[in-house]
Every structure is written in structure tokens, then in C-alpha cells.
């Protein structure tokens, strides 16, 4: 529970430490009955969350390996709800890695499982990921419609954890298709949720995308965009999220290069 809590707070090193320790302590025969009480098998849960944390900390290959370990354990235990959790986390990892087709495949596997078993939460999550993947593959209108559908279904479950993250993905989708004003509205909602709930997992990316949107609106917003990129970098550094730190640093670098070229040409 500590590992999951630190994960959503964005404290990746502490999350990983607790999740890895729990994985070491886990014994399937002794602890799998806890799945009845908590909904997911603790060994599967720790591996799934650790996989996502590993990507954020800068270990993409280890992240996928740990994610596939989680899937194998869930299948071995024949626990469908735990399997849904692992499929979601692997889909997220493929999102992070910009592997659009793989993200879509995992999302569709999750949707099929959720439909068969009657899991509205996993159905909503899978629909949002699939919608994002469609946008990134050129199907903007259909993808955003699916993301909105997934968000509505997610909120109908009463859930809030991961909503800020999912809004960030729709923000990126709106930016991808040039819907800047729609993106700004989503950004405001997502940042409001971060302040309200403390879910800081994707805070750095929200600030980075804020900077990108400011630049997309007008080239006169360089100073504001630089502030957003610096906020993104600061947030990622606090979280020790090297993957997000790299993204923020690249955005800052592109901004400075563009500013330098503009000065030289003038």
C-alpha cells in the first residue's frame, strides 16, 4: 500500500523500494487469498506498479520485463482482475515508450477481458488508452471520442486515482491534432486535480505540455513556455523521474535553440 501511495504522489524511488521489498516478501500460497479482500493479488500488484515506476526512473527494458512477470503471475493464478491491472500497466509503459501499436494491442486485450468479465473500471481505462493510440496513429476524431467515452465511464465508477494522468493523455491528443483551446481546457482540469488530490505522477508532463501549448498558440510566449518547461524539469527532478526529466530537458533545449536562431537571423 505504501508503494502504491508513493507512486501516485510521484515519489518514484520510495515507491520502487516498497514495491520491490513487497515482491521479495510475497509468497503466492500464503498471500494470494488477500486478493479476495483487496481485489488484486499483492504479488501481481507490486510487480505491475514496480514496472511503471522503473520506466519513470529511467529503466525502460527492466520495466517491460517486470511487467511481463506480472502478467505471467496473474495468468498462473487465474485471477482476471489482477490480469486487468497488469495489462493496463503494460499498456501505459508502451504509451510512455511511444509504441503506439503495442499500446493499442494491450488496451484491446484489456477491453476484451473487461467486457468478458464485467469490469467497468478496466473497460474505461482500456478505452482511454486505445483512444490515445488511435490519435497518435492519425485517427484524431475517433481517438479523442473514445478517450472522452472512457473518461465518462471511469468517472461513473466513482474513481479519481489516475484521472489526472488520463486527462494529460487527452491533452496530448488535442495538441497532436491542433485543438489548442480544447487542450487548454483539459490542462486546467488536470492541474486542478493535481492540486486537489495530490496525484503528482504526471505533473512534470503536464507542465511540459503546458509549455508546448503556449508555444503553439503564439511564438510570442517564449518566456511563459520556458517557465513551464522549467517547472516540468524541477518536478521531474524532485520525483527522480529521469524519463520525464529527459523530456523536459529536450523541450527546453529546443526552445533555446529556436531562440538562438531567431536572434542570429535578426
The 8 nearest C-alpha neighbors of each residue, nearest first, counted from 0:
[[1, 3, 2, 4, 17, 5, 18, 45],
 [2, 0, 4, 3, 5, 17, 14, 18],
 [1, 3, 14, 17, 18, 5, 0, 4],
 [2, 4, 6, 0, 1, 5, 7, 14],
 [3, 5, 1, 6, 7, 2, 0, 8],
 [4, 6, 14, 8, 10, 2, 7, 3],
 [7, 5, 3, 14, 9, 4, 8, 11],
 [8, 6, 200, 9, 198, 4, 5, 199],
 [9, 7, 5, 199, 198, 6, 10, 200],
 [8, 10, 200, 199, 6, 7, 11, 238],
 [11, 9, 5, 238, 8, 6, 13, 12],
 [10, 12, 14, 13, 9, 6, 52, 238],
 [11, 13, 15, 14, 10, 16, 239, 56],
 [14, 12, 16, 15, 11, 10, 5, 17],
 [15, 13, 2, 5, 11, 6, 12, 17],
 [14, 16, 18, 12, 13, 17, 49, 19],
 [15, 17, 13, 19, 14, 18, 20, 12],
 [18, 16, 2, 20, 14, 19, 15, 21],
 [19, 17, 15, 45, 2, 21, 20, 16],
 [18, 20, 22, 16, 21, 17, 15, 23],
 [21, 19, 23, 17, 22, 18, 16, 24],
 [22, 20, 24, 18, 23, 19, 25, 17],
 [21, 23, 19, 25, 20, 24, 42, 45],
 [22, 24, 20, 21, 25, 19, 26, 18],
 [23, 25, 21, 22, 20, 26, 19, 42],
 [26, 24, 22, 23, 42, 21, 27, 30],
 [25, 27, 29, 28, 30, 24, 31, 42],
 [28, 26, 31, 30, 29, 25, 42, 76],
 [29, 27, 26, 30, 31, 32, 25, 76],
 [30, 28, 26, 27, 31, 32, 25, 33],
 [29, 31, 27, 32, 33, 26, 28, 25],
 [30, 32, 27, 33, 40, 34, 28, 29],
 [33, 31, 34, 30, 35, 29, 36, 40],
 [32, 34, 36, 31, 35, 30, 37, 40],
 [35, 33, 40, 39, 38, 37, 32, 36],
 [34, 36, 33, 38, 32, 37, 39, 31],
 [37, 35, 33, 34, 38, 32, 39, 40],
 [38, 36, 34, 39, 35, 33, 40, 41],
 [37, 39, 34, 35, 36, 40, 80, 81],
 [40, 38, 34, 81, 37, 41, 80, 44],
 [39, 41, 34, 43, 31, 42, 81, 44],
 [42, 40, 44, 43, 45, 39, 34, 31],
 [41, 43, 45, 44, 40, 22, 25, 46],
 [44, 42, 69, 46, 40, 41, 45, 47],
 [43, 45, 41, 47, 42, 46, 40, 48],
 [46, 44, 18, 42, 48, 47, 43, 49],
 [45, 47, 49, 69, 43, 44, 48, 65],
 [48, 46, 44, 50, 85, 66, 49, 45],
 [47, 49, 51, 50, 45, 46, 44, 52],
 [50, 48, 52, 46, 51, 47, 15, 45],
 [51, 49, 62, 65, 66, 53, 47, 48],
 [50, 52, 48, 54, 53, 49, 62, 92],
 [51, 53, 49, 55, 54, 50, 11, 56],
 [54, 52, 56, 62, 50, 58, 51, 55],
 [53, 55, 59, 58, 57, 62, 51, 56],
 [54, 56, 240, 52, 242, 57, 53, 241],
 [57, 55, 240, 53, 241, 54, 58, 52],
 [56, 58, 241, 242, 54, 55, 59, 53],
 [57, 59, 54, 53, 61, 60, 56, 62],
 [60, 58, 54, 62, 61, 57, 63, 53],
 [59, 61, 62, 63, 58, 64, 54, 53],
 [62, 60, 64, 58, 63, 59, 65, 53],
 [63, 61, 50, 59, 53, 54, 60, 65],
 [62, 64, 66, 60, 65, 61, 67, 50],
 [65, 63, 61, 67, 66, 62, 68, 60],
 [64, 66, 68, 50, 62, 67, 63, 46],
 [67, 65, 63, 69, 50, 68, 64, 47],
 [66, 68, 70, 64, 69, 65, 71, 63],
 [69, 67, 65, 71, 66, 70, 72, 64],
 [68, 70, 43, 66, 72, 46, 67, 71],
 [71, 69, 67, 73, 68, 72, 85, 82],
 [72, 70, 68, 74, 69, 73, 75, 67],
 [71, 73, 75, 69, 74, 70, 76, 68],
 [74, 72, 82, 70, 76, 75, 71, 78],
 [75, 73, 77, 71, 76, 72, 70, 78],
 [74, 76, 72, 73, 77, 71, 78, 70],
 [75, 77, 73, 74, 78, 72, 31, 27],
 [78, 76, 74, 75, 73, 79, 82, 72],
 [77, 79, 76, 81, 73, 80, 82, 74],
 [80, 78, 82, 81, 77, 83, 73, 112],
 [79, 81, 83, 82, 78, 39, 84, 38],
 [82, 80, 39, 84, 83, 79, 78, 73],
 [81, 83, 79, 73, 85, 80, 84, 70],
 [84, 82, 80, 86, 81, 85, 109, 87],
 [83, 85, 81, 87, 82, 86, 88, 80],
 [84, 86, 88, 82, 87, 47, 83, 70],
 [87, 85, 83, 89, 88, 84, 109, 105],
 [88, 86, 90, 84, 85, 89, 91, 83],
 [87, 89, 91, 85, 90, 86, 47, 92],
 [90, 88, 92, 86, 91, 87, 66, 85],
 [89, 91, 102, 87, 93, 105, 88, 92],
 [92, 90, 94, 88, 89, 93, 87, 95],
 [93, 91, 89, 95, 94, 90, 96, 88],
 [92, 94, 96, 102, 98, 90, 95, 91],
 [95, 93, 91, 97, 92, 96, 102, 98],
 [94, 96, 92, 93, 97, 91, 98, 54],
 [95, 97, 93, 98, 94, 92, 59, 99],
 [98, 96, 94, 95, 99, 93, 102, 92],
 [99, 97, 93, 96, 101, 100, 94, 102],
 [98, 100, 102, 132, 101, 97, 103, 94],
 [99, 101, 103, 102, 98, 104, 132, 136],
 [100, 102, 104, 103, 99, 98, 93, 105],
 [103, 101, 90, 93, 99, 105, 100, 104],
 [102, 104, 129, 106, 100, 101, 105, 132],
 [105, 103, 101, 107, 106, 102, 100, 108],
 [104, 106, 108, 90, 102, 107, 103, 86],
 [107, 105, 125, 103, 109, 108, 104, 129],
 [106, 108, 110, 104, 109, 105, 103, 111],
 [107, 109, 105, 111, 106, 110, 104, 112],
 [110, 108, 106, 112, 107, 111, 125, 83],
 [109, 111, 107, 122, 113, 125, 108, 112],
 [112, 110, 108, 114, 109, 113, 107, 115],
 [113, 111, 109, 115, 110, 114, 116, 108],
 [114, 112, 118, 110, 122, 116, 117, 115],
 [113, 115, 111, 117, 112, 116, 110, 118],
 [114, 116, 112, 113, 117, 111, 118, 110],
 [115, 117, 113, 114, 118, 112, 79, 80],
 [116, 118, 114, 113, 115, 119, 112, 122],
 [117, 119, 113, 120, 121, 116, 122, 114],
 [120, 118, 122, 121, 123, 117, 113, 156],
 [121, 119, 123, 122, 118, 153, 124, 156],
 [120, 122, 124, 123, 119, 118, 113, 125],
 [121, 123, 119, 110, 113, 125, 120, 124],
 [122, 124, 149, 153, 126, 120, 121, 152],
 [125, 123, 121, 127, 126, 122, 120, 149],
 [126, 124, 106, 128, 122, 110, 127, 123],
 [125, 127, 149, 129, 123, 124, 128, 130],
 [128, 126, 146, 149, 130, 124, 125, 129],
 [129, 127, 131, 125, 130, 126, 106, 132],
 [128, 130, 103, 132, 126, 131, 106, 127],
 [129, 131, 142, 145, 146, 127, 133, 128],
 [132, 130, 128, 134, 129, 133, 142, 127],
 [131, 133, 129, 99, 135, 130, 134, 103],
 [132, 134, 142, 136, 130, 138, 131, 135],
 [135, 133, 139, 138, 142, 131, 137, 136],
 [134, 136, 132, 133, 137, 131, 99, 138],
 [137, 135, 133, 134, 138, 132, 99, 139],
 [136, 138, 134, 135, 139, 133, 176, 142],
 [139, 137, 134, 133, 141, 142, 136, 140],
 [138, 140, 134, 142, 141, 137, 143, 176],
 [141, 139, 143, 142, 138, 144, 134, 176],
 [142, 140, 144, 139, 143, 138, 145, 130],
 [141, 143, 130, 134, 133, 145, 139, 144],
 [142, 144, 146, 145, 140, 141, 130, 139],
 [143, 145, 141, 147, 142, 146, 140, 148],
 [146, 144, 130, 148, 142, 143, 147, 149],
 [147, 145, 127, 143, 130, 149, 148, 144],
 [146, 148, 150, 144, 149, 145, 143, 151],
 [149, 147, 145, 151, 146, 150, 144, 152],
 [148, 150, 123, 127, 146, 152, 126, 147],
 [151, 149, 153, 147, 152, 148, 154, 146],
 [152, 150, 154, 148, 153, 149, 155, 147],
 [151, 153, 155, 149, 150, 123, 154, 148],
 [154, 152, 150, 123, 155, 151, 156, 149],
 [153, 155, 157, 151, 156, 152, 158, 150],
 [154, 156, 152, 153, 157, 151, 158, 150],
 [157, 155, 154, 153, 158, 120, 152, 119],
 [158, 156, 154, 155, 159, 153, 152, 120],
 [157, 159, 156, 154, 160, 153, 155, 162],
 [158, 160, 162, 161, 157, 154, 163, 153],
 [159, 161, 162, 158, 198, 163, 7, 196],
 [160, 162, 164, 163, 165, 159, 198, 7],
 [163, 161, 165, 164, 159, 160, 166, 150],
 [164, 162, 189, 166, 165, 161, 192, 167],
 [165, 163, 161, 167, 162, 166, 201, 168],
 [164, 166, 162, 168, 167, 163, 161, 169],
 [167, 165, 169, 163, 168, 164, 189, 162],
 [168, 166, 170, 164, 165, 169, 205, 163],
 [167, 169, 165, 171, 166, 170, 172, 164],
 [170, 168, 172, 166, 171, 167, 173, 165],
 [171, 169, 182, 167, 173, 168, 172, 185],
 [170, 172, 174, 168, 169, 173, 175, 167],
 [171, 173, 169, 175, 170, 174, 134, 168],
 [174, 172, 178, 170, 182, 175, 176, 171],
 [175, 173, 177, 171, 172, 176, 178, 179],
 [174, 176, 172, 173, 177, 171, 135, 134],
 [175, 177, 173, 174, 178, 139, 172, 134],
 [178, 176, 174, 179, 175, 173, 215, 172],
 [179, 177, 173, 181, 174, 176, 180, 182],
 [178, 180, 182, 181, 177, 174, 183, 212],
 [181, 179, 183, 182, 178, 184, 173, 216],
 [182, 180, 184, 183, 179, 178, 185, 173],
 [181, 183, 170, 179, 185, 173, 180, 184],
 [182, 184, 186, 180, 185, 181, 179, 187],
 [183, 185, 181, 187, 186, 182, 180, 188],
 [186, 184, 188, 182, 183, 187, 170, 189],
 [187, 185, 183, 189, 184, 188, 182, 190],
 [186, 188, 184, 190, 185, 189, 191, 183],
 [189, 187, 191, 185, 186, 190, 192, 184],
 [188, 190, 163, 192, 186, 191, 187, 166],
 [191, 189, 193, 187, 192, 188, 186, 194],
 [190, 192, 188, 194, 189, 193, 187, 195],
 [191, 193, 195, 189, 190, 194, 196, 163],
 [194, 192, 190, 197, 198, 191, 196, 195],
 [195, 193, 191, 192, 197, 196, 190, 198],
 [194, 196, 192, 193, 197, 191, 198, 190],
 [197, 195, 198, 193, 192, 194, 159, 160],
 [196, 198, 193, 194, 199, 195, 8, 192],
 [199, 197, 8, 193, 7, 196, 200, 163],
 [200, 198, 202, 8, 9, 201, 197, 193],
 [199, 201, 9, 7, 198, 202, 8, 6],
 [202, 200, 204, 203, 199, 164, 205, 167],
 [201, 203, 199, 205, 204, 200, 206, 234],
 [202, 204, 231, 234, 206, 205, 235, 201],
 [205, 203, 207, 201, 206, 202, 208, 231],
 [204, 206, 202, 208, 203, 207, 209, 167],
 [207, 205, 209, 231, 227, 203, 204, 208],
 [206, 208, 204, 228, 210, 231, 209, 205],
 [207, 209, 211, 205, 210, 206, 204, 212],
 [210, 208, 206, 212, 207, 211, 205, 213],
 [209, 211, 224, 227, 213, 207, 208, 212],
 [210, 212, 208, 214, 213, 209, 215, 207],
 [213, 211, 215, 209, 214, 210, 208, 216],
 [214, 212, 210, 216, 215, 211, 224, 220],
 [213, 215, 211, 212, 216, 217, 218, 220],
 [214, 216, 212, 213, 217, 211, 218, 179],
 [215, 217, 213, 214, 212, 179, 218, 220],
 [218, 216, 219, 214, 215, 220, 213, 221],
 [217, 219, 220, 214, 221, 216, 215, 213],
 [220, 218, 217, 221, 214, 222, 216, 223],
 [219, 221, 223, 218, 222, 214, 217, 213],
 [222, 220, 224, 223, 219, 225, 218, 214],
 [221, 223, 225, 224, 220, 226, 219, 227],
 [222, 224, 226, 220, 225, 221, 227, 210],
 [225, 223, 210, 221, 227, 226, 222, 213],
 [224, 226, 228, 222, 227, 223, 221, 229],
 [225, 227, 223, 229, 224, 228, 230, 222],
 [228, 226, 210, 230, 224, 206, 229, 225],
 [227, 229, 231, 207, 225, 230, 226, 210],
 [228, 230, 232, 226, 231, 227, 233, 225],
 [231, 229, 227, 233, 228, 232, 234, 226],
 [232, 230, 203, 228, 206, 234, 207, 229],
 [231, 233, 229, 235, 247, 244, 230, 234],
 [234, 232, 230, 236, 231, 235, 229, 237],
 [233, 235, 237, 231, 203, 236, 232, 230],
 [234, 236, 244, 240, 238, 232, 203, 237],
 [235, 237, 239, 233, 238, 234, 232, 244],
 [238, 236, 234, 235, 239, 233, 240, 10],
 [237, 239, 235, 10, 240, 236, 9, 11],
 [240, 238, 236, 237, 241, 235, 56, 11],
 [241, 239, 56, 55, 235, 238, 242, 243],
 [240, 242, 244, 57, 56, 243, 239, 245],
 [241, 243, 57, 55, 245, 244, 240, 56],
 [244, 242, 246, 245, 241, 240, 235, 247],
 [243, 245, 241, 235, 247, 232, 242, 246],
 [246, 244, 248, 242, 243, 247, 241, 249],
 [245, 247, 243, 249, 248, 244, 250, 242],
 [248, 246, 250, 232, 244, 249, 245, 228],
 [247, 249, 245, 251, 250, 246, 252, 244],
 [250, 248, 252, 246, 251, 247, 245, 253],
 [251, 249, 247, 253, 252, 248, 254, 246],
 [252, 250, 248, 254, 249, 253, 228, 255],
 [251, 253, 249, 255, 254, 250, 248, 256],
 [254, 252, 256, 250, 251, 255, 257, 249],
 [253, 255, 251, 257, 252, 256, 258, 250],
 [256, 254, 258, 252, 257, 253, 259, 251],
 [257, 255, 259, 253, 258, 254, 252, 260],
 [258, 256, 260, 254, 259, 255, 253, 261],
 [259, 257, 255, 261, 256, 260, 254, 262],
 [260, 258, 256, 262, 261, 257, 255, 263],
 [259, 261, 263, 257, 262, 258, 264, 256],
 [260, 262, 258, 264, 259, 263, 257, 265],
 [263, 261, 265, 259, 260, 264, 258, 257],
 [264, 262, 260, 265, 261, 259, 258, 257],
 [263, 265, 261, 262, 260, 259, 258, 257],
 [264, 262, 263, 261, 260, 259, 258, 257]]
